[in-house]
């Protein structure tokens, strides 16, 4: 059974990939790519790096959590009331 990597190990791997020399090179134009390549080679299209500071709306992402927490709260209050009520009889 393969062991799962810890968060720290995954974070270090991600930082290594982001700090690799490939990511630090400036984006080149298509004409410069075609001039450097032999005939018949396809140009490499690089994507722009994604922003690490993305804004996330947690209300839309985790809309179902509110109902689950409410259900857990109702059940816990009911069980506490049951325990409190039974304490008088036992």
C-alpha positions as CSV (number, residue, x, y, z in Angstrom):
1,X,0.0,0.0,0.0
2,X,1.5,3.3,-1.0
3,X,1.8,6.0,1.6
4,X,0.1,9.3,1.1
5,X,2.4,12.3,0.9
6,X,2.0,14.9,3.7
7,X,0.9,18.4,3.0
8,X,4.4,19.6,3.6
9,X,5.9,17.3,1.0
10,X,3.2,18.3,-1.6
11,X,3.8,22.0,-0.8
12,X,7.6,21.6,-1.3
13,X,7.1,19.8,-4.6
14,X,4.7,22.6,-5.8
15,X,7.2,25.3,-4.8
16,X,9.9,23.5,-6.7
17,X,7.8,23.2,-9.8
18,X,6.8,26.9,-9.6
19,X,10.4,28.0,-9.1
20,X,11.8,25.9,-11.9
21,X,13.7,27.8,-14.7
22,X,10.9,26.9,-17.2
23,X,8.4,29.1,-15.3
24,X,10.8,32.0,-14.9
25,X,11.5,32.5,-18.6
26,X,9.6,35.3,-20.3
27,X,6.8,34.4,-22.7
28,X,8.0,34.4,-26.3
29,X,6.0,35.4,-29.4
30,X,4.9,33.0,-32.1
31,X,7.2,34.6,-34.7
32,X,10.3,34.1,-32.5
33,X,9.3,30.5,-31.9
34,X,9.0,29.8,-35.6
35,X,12.3,31.4,-36.4
36,X,14.2,29.3,-33.9
37,X,12.6,25.9,-34.9
38,X,13.5,23.7,-37.8
39,X,10.9,23.2,-40.6
40,X,8.0,21.1,-39.6
41,X,8.3,21.6,-35.9
42,X,5.2,22.9,-34.1
43,X,5.5,25.9,-31.8
44,X,5.0,25.5,-28.1
45,X,2.2,27.7,-26.7
46,X,2.8,28.5,-23.0
47,X,0.0,29.4,-20.8
48,X,0.2,32.4,-18.5
49,X,0.8,31.5,-14.9
50,X,-2.3,31.3,-12.8
51,X,-2.8,33.7,-10.0
52,X,-2.1,32.2,-6.6
53,X,-4.3,34.8,-4.8
54,X,-7.6,33.8,-6.3
55,X,-10.8,35.1,-4.6
56,X,-13.1,32.2,-3.6
57,X,-16.7,32.7,-2.7
58,X,-17.2,30.1,0.0
59,X,-20.9,30.6,0.2
60,X,-21.4,29.2,-3.3
61,X,-18.7,26.6,-3.0
62,X,-19.9,25.1,0.3
63,X,-23.6,25.8,0.3
64,X,-24.5,22.4,1.6
65,X,-22.4,22.7,4.7
66,X,-24.9,25.1,6.4
67,X,-27.6,22.5,6.3
68,X,-25.4,19.7,7.6
69,X,-24.2,21.8,10.5
70,X,-27.7,22.8,11.3
71,X,-28.8,19.1,11.3
72,X,-25.9,18.2,13.6
73,X,-26.8,21.0,16.0
74,X,-30.4,19.9,16.2
75,X,-29.5,16.3,16.9
76,X,-27.0,17.3,19.5
77,X,-29.5,19.6,21.3
78,X,-32.1,16.8,21.2
79,X,-29.6,14.2,22.6
80,X,-28.5,16.7,25.4
81,X,-32.1,17.3,26.3
82,X,-32.7,13.5,26.4
83,X,-29.7,13.0,28.6
84,X,-30.8,15.8,30.9
85,X,-34.3,14.5,31.1
86,X,-33.2,10.9,31.8
87,X,-30.8,12.1,34.6
88,X,-33.9,12.7,36.8
89,X,-35.2,9.2,36.4
90,X,-32.0,7.2,36.7
